[in-house]
Amino acid sequence: MNYDAELRLHAEVLRRACAIATTERVLDIGCGTGQTTRDAARAASAGSALGIDVSAAMIARARELAAAEHLRNVRFEHDDAQVHSFPAHGFYVAISRFGTMFFAAPVAAFRNIRAALASQGRLVMMVWQSHEANEWSVAIQQGPAQPSDTFSLADPHTVSAILDAAGFAPPTFQDVREPVYYGDSVEAAFDWVGRFQVTRELLQSLDVIAAERARERLRKTLAQHYRQDGVWLDSRAWIVTARCR
């Protein structure tokens, strides 16, 4: 089980929304192990794709996977997109699958991305809607939402204001409702969810008895979402598209 498997339906929706042309140069922000970057490189067969991520381990894995797939028009950088020195106007499109919600200074970060885009370039990013709209988040937290950057771009008004300040035209918002996949069995799903930072932090905040009860409630919730092809929980996201201004 891995993050790409969890979000495989979201990847399909994002790929269609990006509509990458053959000759485009693509920047993938928060690329992880590079699935979306490799998809972009295949679409831009006469162009190129650059993936950037703050995780050195993920970038190393992304390079391995790209080499295994013999992709010659893709490369990866271990750095922070908020401050990385991209070539000015070096890309036609910047994409991201849940990689832009964690910026410490979002206006400055998107301004840096804007500077990397050509004059008619575009931004296409997938971000989570609110905690309350995401069954997977409600199920894991088992109560009121805890503060989390995961949902920092959930509000369209907030996103529009950030992008306007960063030099983008008014964005459009596509409502995406696709389930997340947590594994082929309840135990596999329980193991996968147990690795999430939010799950670990929740359990660590409880005493031994309360933590065990929380684990049992989570296992029961996952069992309720098991079907023949695995464990799936509902989710809601936005695809935000904005042109450079």
C-alpha positions in Angstrom: 0.0 0.0 0.0 1.2 3.5 -0.9 0.1 7.1 -1.4 -0.3 6.6 -5.1 -2.6 3.7 -4.6 -4.6 5.6 -2.1 -5.2 8.5 -4.6 -5.4 6.6 -7.8 -8.8 7.9 -8.7 -7.8 11.5 -7.9 -4.8 11.1 -10.2 -7.0 10.3 -13.1 -9.2 13.4 -12.5 -6.2 15.6 -12.1 -4.6 14.3 -15.3 -7.7 15.1 -17.3 -8.0 18.6 -15.7 -4.3 19.4 -16.5 -4.8 18.6 -20.2 -1.1 18.8 -20.8 -0.1 19.4 -24.4 2.7 17.6 -26.2 5.2 20.4 -26.2 4.6 21.9 -22.8 7.1 22.3 -20.0 5.6 21.2 -16.7 6.4 22.0 -13.1 5.1 19.5 -10.5 4.9 21.0 -7.0 5.2 18.6 -4.0 5.7 15.7 -6.4 6.4 12.9 -3.8 7.6 9.8 -5.6 6.8 11.3 -8.9 3.7 9.6 -10.3 2.1 12.8 -11.4 5.4 14.1 -12.8 5.9 10.9 -14.8 2.3 11.2 -16.1 3.0 14.7 -17.1 6.2 13.8 -18.9 4.4 11.1 -20.9 1.8 13.7 -22.0 4.5 16.3 -22.8 6.4 13.8 -25.0 8.0 16.7 -26.9 8.3 18.9 -23.8 9.5 18.1 -20.3 8.5 17.8 -16.6 10.3 18.8 -13.4 9.1 17.5 -10.0 10.2 19.1 -6.8 9.7 17.9 -3.2 11.1 18.6 0.2 11.6 14.9 0.9 15.0 13.6 -0.2 13.8 10.0 0.2 10.8 10.6 -2.1 12.9 12.3 -4.7 15.4 9.5 -4.7 12.5 7.0 -5.3 11.1 9.3 -8.0 14.4 9.2 -9.9 14.5 5.4 -9.6 11.0 5.0 -10.9 11.6 7.4 -13.8 14.7 5.5 -14.8 12.9 2.2 -14.7 10.3 3.6 -17.0 13.0 5.0 -19.4 11.6 8.5 -19.3 14.2 10.9 -20.7 12.2 14.1 -20.5 11.7 14.2 -16.7 13.9 15.2 -13.8 13.5 15.8 -10.1 14.8 18.4 -7.6 15.1 18.0 -3.8 14.1 21.5 -2.6 11.2 23.7 -1.4 9.0 25.2 -4.1 8.4 28.2 -1.9 11.9 29.4 -2.3 13.5 27.4 -5.1 15.2 29.5 -7.8 13.2 28.3 -10.8 14.1 29.7 -14.3 12.1 32.8 -15.0 9.1 31.9 -17.2 10.5 28.5 -17.6 7.2 26.5 -17.5 3.9 26.6 -19.2 1.9 24.8 -16.5 2.4 24.2 -12.8 0.6 21.2 -11.3 0.1 19.7 -7.9 -1.7 16.8 -6.3 -2.2 17.9 -2.7 1.3 19.4 -2.5 0.5 23.1 -2.0 -1.4 23.2 1.3 1.6 23.3 3.6 3.3 26.5 2.5 4.4 28.6 5.5 3.9 31.9 3.5 1.4 31.0 0.7 1.3 34.3 -1.1 5.1 34.4 -1.3 5.2 30.7 -2.4 2.6 31.2 -5.1 4.3 34.4 -6.2 7.5 32.3 -6.7 5.6 29.8 -8.7 4.0 32.5 -10.8 7.4 33.9 -11.6 8.4 30.5 -13.0 5.4 30.4 -15.4 5.3 31.9 -18.9 3.0 34.9 -19.4 0.0 32.8 -20.4 0.9 29.9 -18.1 -1.5 28.2 -15.8 -1.7 26.6 -12.4 -3.7 23.4 -11.9 -3.7 22.1 -8.3 -5.8 19.6 -6.3 -6.4 20.5 -2.7 -8.7 19.1 0.0 -12.0 20.6 0.9 -12.8 21.0 4.6 -12.3 18.4 7.3 -16.0 18.1 7.7 -16.5 17.3 4.0 -14.0 14.5 4.1 -15.2 11.2 5.5 -11.7 9.8 5.8 -10.6 12.7 8.0 -13.7 12.6 10.2 -13.2 8.8 10.6 -9.6 9.1 11.6 -9.9 12.0 14.0 -13.1 10.6 15.6 -14.3 14.0 16.8 -13.9 17.7 16.3 -11.3 18.8 13.7 -7.8 19.5 15.0 -5.8 22.3 13.5 -4.2 21.1 10.3 -2.5 22.6 7.3 -4.0 19.8 5.3 -7.2 21.9 4.9 -5.5 25.3 4.6 -6.7 25.8 1.0 -10.2 24.4 1.5 -12.0 27.8 1.3 -12.4 29.2 -2.2 -12.5 32.8 -1.0 -9.1 32.3 0.8 -7.6 30.6 -2.2 -8.8 33.3 -4.6 -7.3 36.0 -2.4 -4.0 34.3 -2.1 -3.7 33.7 -5.8 -4.8 37.3 -6.6 -2.1 38.6 -4.4 0.4 36.3 -6.1 -0.4 37.5 -9.6 -3.0 35.0 -10.9 -6.3 35.8 -12.5 -9.5 34.7 -10.7 -9.4 30.8 -10.4 -12.0 28.3 -11.2 -13.0 25.5 -8.7 -13.9 22.0 -9.9 -15.7 19.9 -7.2 -14.1 16.5 -7.0 -15.8 13.7 -5.1 -13.8 10.5 -5.4 -13.1 7.9 -2.6 -9.7 7.2 -1.2 -8.4 3.6 -1.2 -7.0 2.3 2.1 -6.1 -1.3 1.2 -7.5 -4.7 0.1 -8.5 -5.7 3.7 -9.5 -4.1 7.0 -6.2 -5.0 8.5 -4.3 -3.6 5.6 -6.3 -0.4 5.9 -5.8 -0.2 9.7 -2.0 -0.6 9.2 -2.0 2.1 6.5 -4.1 4.6 8.4 -2.0 3.9 11.5 1.0 5.4 9.7 -0.6 8.8 9.2 0.8 11.6 11.3 -2.6 12.7 12.4 -3.4 9.1 13.6 -0.1 8.9 15.5 -0.6 12.3 17.1 -4.2 11.5 18.1 -3.2 8.2 19.8 -0.2 9.7 21.5 -2.5 12.3 23.1 -4.6 9.7 24.8 -3.9 7.4 27.8 -3.5 3.7 27.2 -7.1 2.7 27.7 -8.5 5.6 25.6 -6.0 4.9 22.9 -7.0 1.3 22.7 -10.7 2.3 22.4 -9.8 4.7 19.7 -8.0 2.0 17.8 -11.0 -0.3 18.1 -13.4 2.5 16.9 -11.1 3.1 13.9 -11.0 -0.6 13.0 -14.8 -0.8 13.3 -15.2 2.2 11.0 -12.8 0.8 8.4 -14.7 -2.5 8.5 -17.9 -0.7 7.8 -16.3 0.7 4.6 -15.0 -2.6 3.3 -16.3 -3.9 0.1 -15.3 -6.6 -2.4 -12.5 -4.5 -3.9 -11.1 -3.1 -0.6 -11.6 -0.4 1.9 -12.8 3.0 0.5 -13.7 6.2 2.3 -15.4 9.2 0.8 -13.5 12.4 0.1 -14.0 15.9 -1.3 -11.4 18.0 -3.1 -11.1 21.0 -5.3 -9.2 21.3 -8.6 -8.2 24.9 -8.7 -7.2 26.3 -12.1 -5.8 29.8 -12.5 -4.1 31.6 -15.4 -1.2 34.0 -14.9 -2.3 37.6 -14.8 
